[in-house]
Amino acid sequence: MESMTTSERIASNVLLLAVARLSMALALPTLGLLLWLYSSWQDAQLEMLQTQINQTQHSAQEASQLALKLSDRLIAVETKQVQDAASSEKFQSATLTRLDRVQDSIVGLSNTVAALTATLQSIVNDKQSRTPP
């Protein structure tokens, strides 16, 4: 029985030695394969990040161009508002000047009508005083 135990020990040692050598022989290729797979995954991640960066840069450039166009339009609108305000102010001033002239004319006409009325009243009074009753 002891020989069986010894032979079992030898067999298990041989099997253990074979597994150990096989694992040592496969350890470096396995690590290489794992590193290669990880490297490939990292490359894919970097490509995806690069694509996102390029898209973001493109979007930022478009936004910058649109901001410049918007700035130009805003300047044009502000300029137009200033011109319109000046034109409106000029028109209001001219209208007020005309209204002042019309008011002065009305006052002059009123004075003329009053003078004519006084003249006519004077003529009527003069005729009434010349004719005997």
Backbone torsions as a table, in degrees:
resi	resn	phi	psi	omega
1	MET	NA	-30.4	178.1
2	GLU	-67.1	-34.4	179.1
3	SER	-66.9	-33.8	178.1
4	MET	-67.2	-40.8	179.2
5	THR	-66.9	-38.3	178.8
6	THR	-69.1	-42.6	178.8
7	SER	-66.7	-37.5	175.8
8	GLU	-63.8	-38.2	178.9
9	ARG	-65.0	-42.8	-179.6
10	ILE	-64.6	-45.3	-179.9
11	ALA	-62.0	-44.0	-179.2
12	SER	-68.4	-34.4	176.8
13	ASN	-66.7	-41.0	179.0
14	VAL	-65.0	-45.6	178.3
15	LEU	-62.3	-43.8	178.6
16	LEU	-63.1	-42.0	178.7
17	LEU	-64.4	-39.7	178.8
18	ALA	-65.4	-44.6	179.3
19	VAL	-64.2	-40.4	-179.7
20	ALA	-64.6	-44.0	179.8
21	ARG	-68.5	-39.2	177.5
22	LEU	-63.6	-43.3	179.4
23	SER	-66.1	-36.3	176.6
24	MET	-66.7	-39.2	-179.0
25	ALA	-69.5	-35.1	-178.3
26	LEU	-89.8	-9.3	-175.9
27	ALA	-63.3	-49.6	-178.6
28	LEU	-66.6	-45.3	176.5
29	PRO	-62.3	-36.9	178.4
30	THR	-64.5	-45.3	176.8
31	LEU	-62.6	-39.2	177.7
32	GLY	-62.8	-43.1	178.7
33	LEU	-63.4	-44.2	178.7
34	LEU	-62.2	-43.4	178.9
35	LEU	-65.7	-37.4	178.6
36	TRP	-65.4	-43.3	178.1
37	LEU	-62.6	-43.5	178.9
38	TYR	-64.2	-41.1	178.4
39	SER	-63.1	-41.4	177.4
40	SER	-63.4	-42.3	178.1
41	TRP	-62.8	-42.0	178.2
42	GLN	-63.3	-40.8	177.7
43	ASP	-61.0	-42.1	178.8
44	ALA	-63.6	-41.9	178.8
45	GLN	-63.8	-42.6	-180.0
46	LEU	-65.3	-38.9	176.8
47	GLU	-63.0	-42.2	178.9
48	MET	-63.3	-43.1	177.3
49	LEU	-62.9	-41.2	179.3
50	GLN	-62.9	-40.9	177.6
51	THR	-62.4	-45.0	179.2
52	GLN	-64.3	-38.7	178.5
53	ILE	-64.2	-44.0	179.0
54	ASN	-62.3	-42.8	178.1
55	GLN	-62.8	-41.4	179.7
56	THR	-65.3	-42.0	178.1
57	GLN	-63.6	-41.2	178.6
58	HIS	-62.9	-44.9	178.6
59	SER	-62.9	-39.9	179.2
60	ALA	-64.9	-39.6	178.0
61	GLN	-65.3	-42.6	178.2
62	GLU	-62.7	-42.8	179.1
63	ALA	-63.0	-38.9	178.4
64	SER	-64.4	-43.3	178.7
65	GLN	-64.8	-41.5	178.1
66	LEU	-65.1	-36.0	177.9
67	ALA	-65.1	-38.6	177.4
68	LEU	-64.8	-43.7	178.1
69	LYS	-62.8	-42.0	179.3
70	LEU	-63.8	-39.1	177.6
71	SER	-62.6	-43.1	177.9
72	ASP	-62.2	-42.5	179.3
73	ARG	-65.3	-39.8	179.6
74	LEU	-63.5	-40.4	177.6
75	ILE	-63.1	-42.0	179.2
76	ALA	-63.5	-42.4	179.7
77	VAL	-65.1	-43.9	179.5
78	GLU	-63.1	-41.3	178.3
79	THR	-62.3	-43.9	179.7
80	LYS	-63.6	-40.1	178.8
81	GLN	-63.5	-42.0	179.1
82	VAL	-64.1	-43.2	179.3
83	GLN	-65.0	-42.8	179.4
84	ASP	-65.1	-39.1	178.2
85	ALA	-63.7	-42.8	179.3
86	ALA	-65.6	-41.4	179.2
87	SER	-64.4	-42.5	179.2
88	SER	-64.0	-42.1	178.9
89	GLU	-64.0	-40.6	178.1
90	LYS	-63.7	-43.7	178.8
91	PHE	-63.0	-43.7	178.9
92	GLN	-62.6	-41.5	179.0
93	SER	-63.2	-45.0	179.4
94	ALA	-64.2	-39.7	178.9
95	THR	-63.9	-43.4	178.0
96	LEU	-63.3	-38.7	178.1
97	THR	-62.8	-43.5	178.9
98	ARG	-64.3	-42.6	178.4
99	LEU	-62.8	-38.1	176.1
100	ASP	-62.4	-41.2	178.4
101	ARG	-65.0	-42.3	178.1
102	VAL	-61.8	-42.6	179.2
103	GLN	-62.7	-42.7	177.5
104	ASP	-62.3	-39.8	178.2
105	SER	-64.2	-41.0	179.3
106	ILE	-63.5	-42.5	177.8
107	VAL	-62.1	-42.7	179.0
108	GLY	-63.1	-43.3	178.0
109	LEU	-64.4	-39.7	178.2
110	SER	-62.3	-42.3	178.1
111	ASN	-65.0	-39.3	179.0
112	THR	-65.6	-43.4	177.9
113	VAL	-62.2	-41.1	179.0
114	ALA	-64.2	-40.4	178.8
115	ALA	-66.1	-42.4	178.0
116	LEU	-63.5	-41.6	178.5
117	THR	-61.6	-43.2	179.2
118	ALA	-64.8	-39.8	179.3
119	THR	-64.7	-46.1	179.3
120	LEU	-63.4	-41.0	178.4
121	GLN	-62.9	-39.7	179.3
122	SER	-65.7	-41.6	179.2
123	ILE	-65.1	-43.6	179.5
124	VAL	-62.7	-44.3	179.5
125	ASN	-63.8	-38.7	-179.4
126	ASP	-66.5	-41.5	179.2
127	LYS	-68.8	-35.7	179.3
128	GLN	-69.7	-34.3	-179.8
129	SER	-77.3	-23.4	179.2
130	ARG	-82.0	-33.8	-179.6
131	THR	-85.9	131.6	179.6
132	PRO	-74.8	150.8	-179.6
133	PRO	-74.5	NA	NA
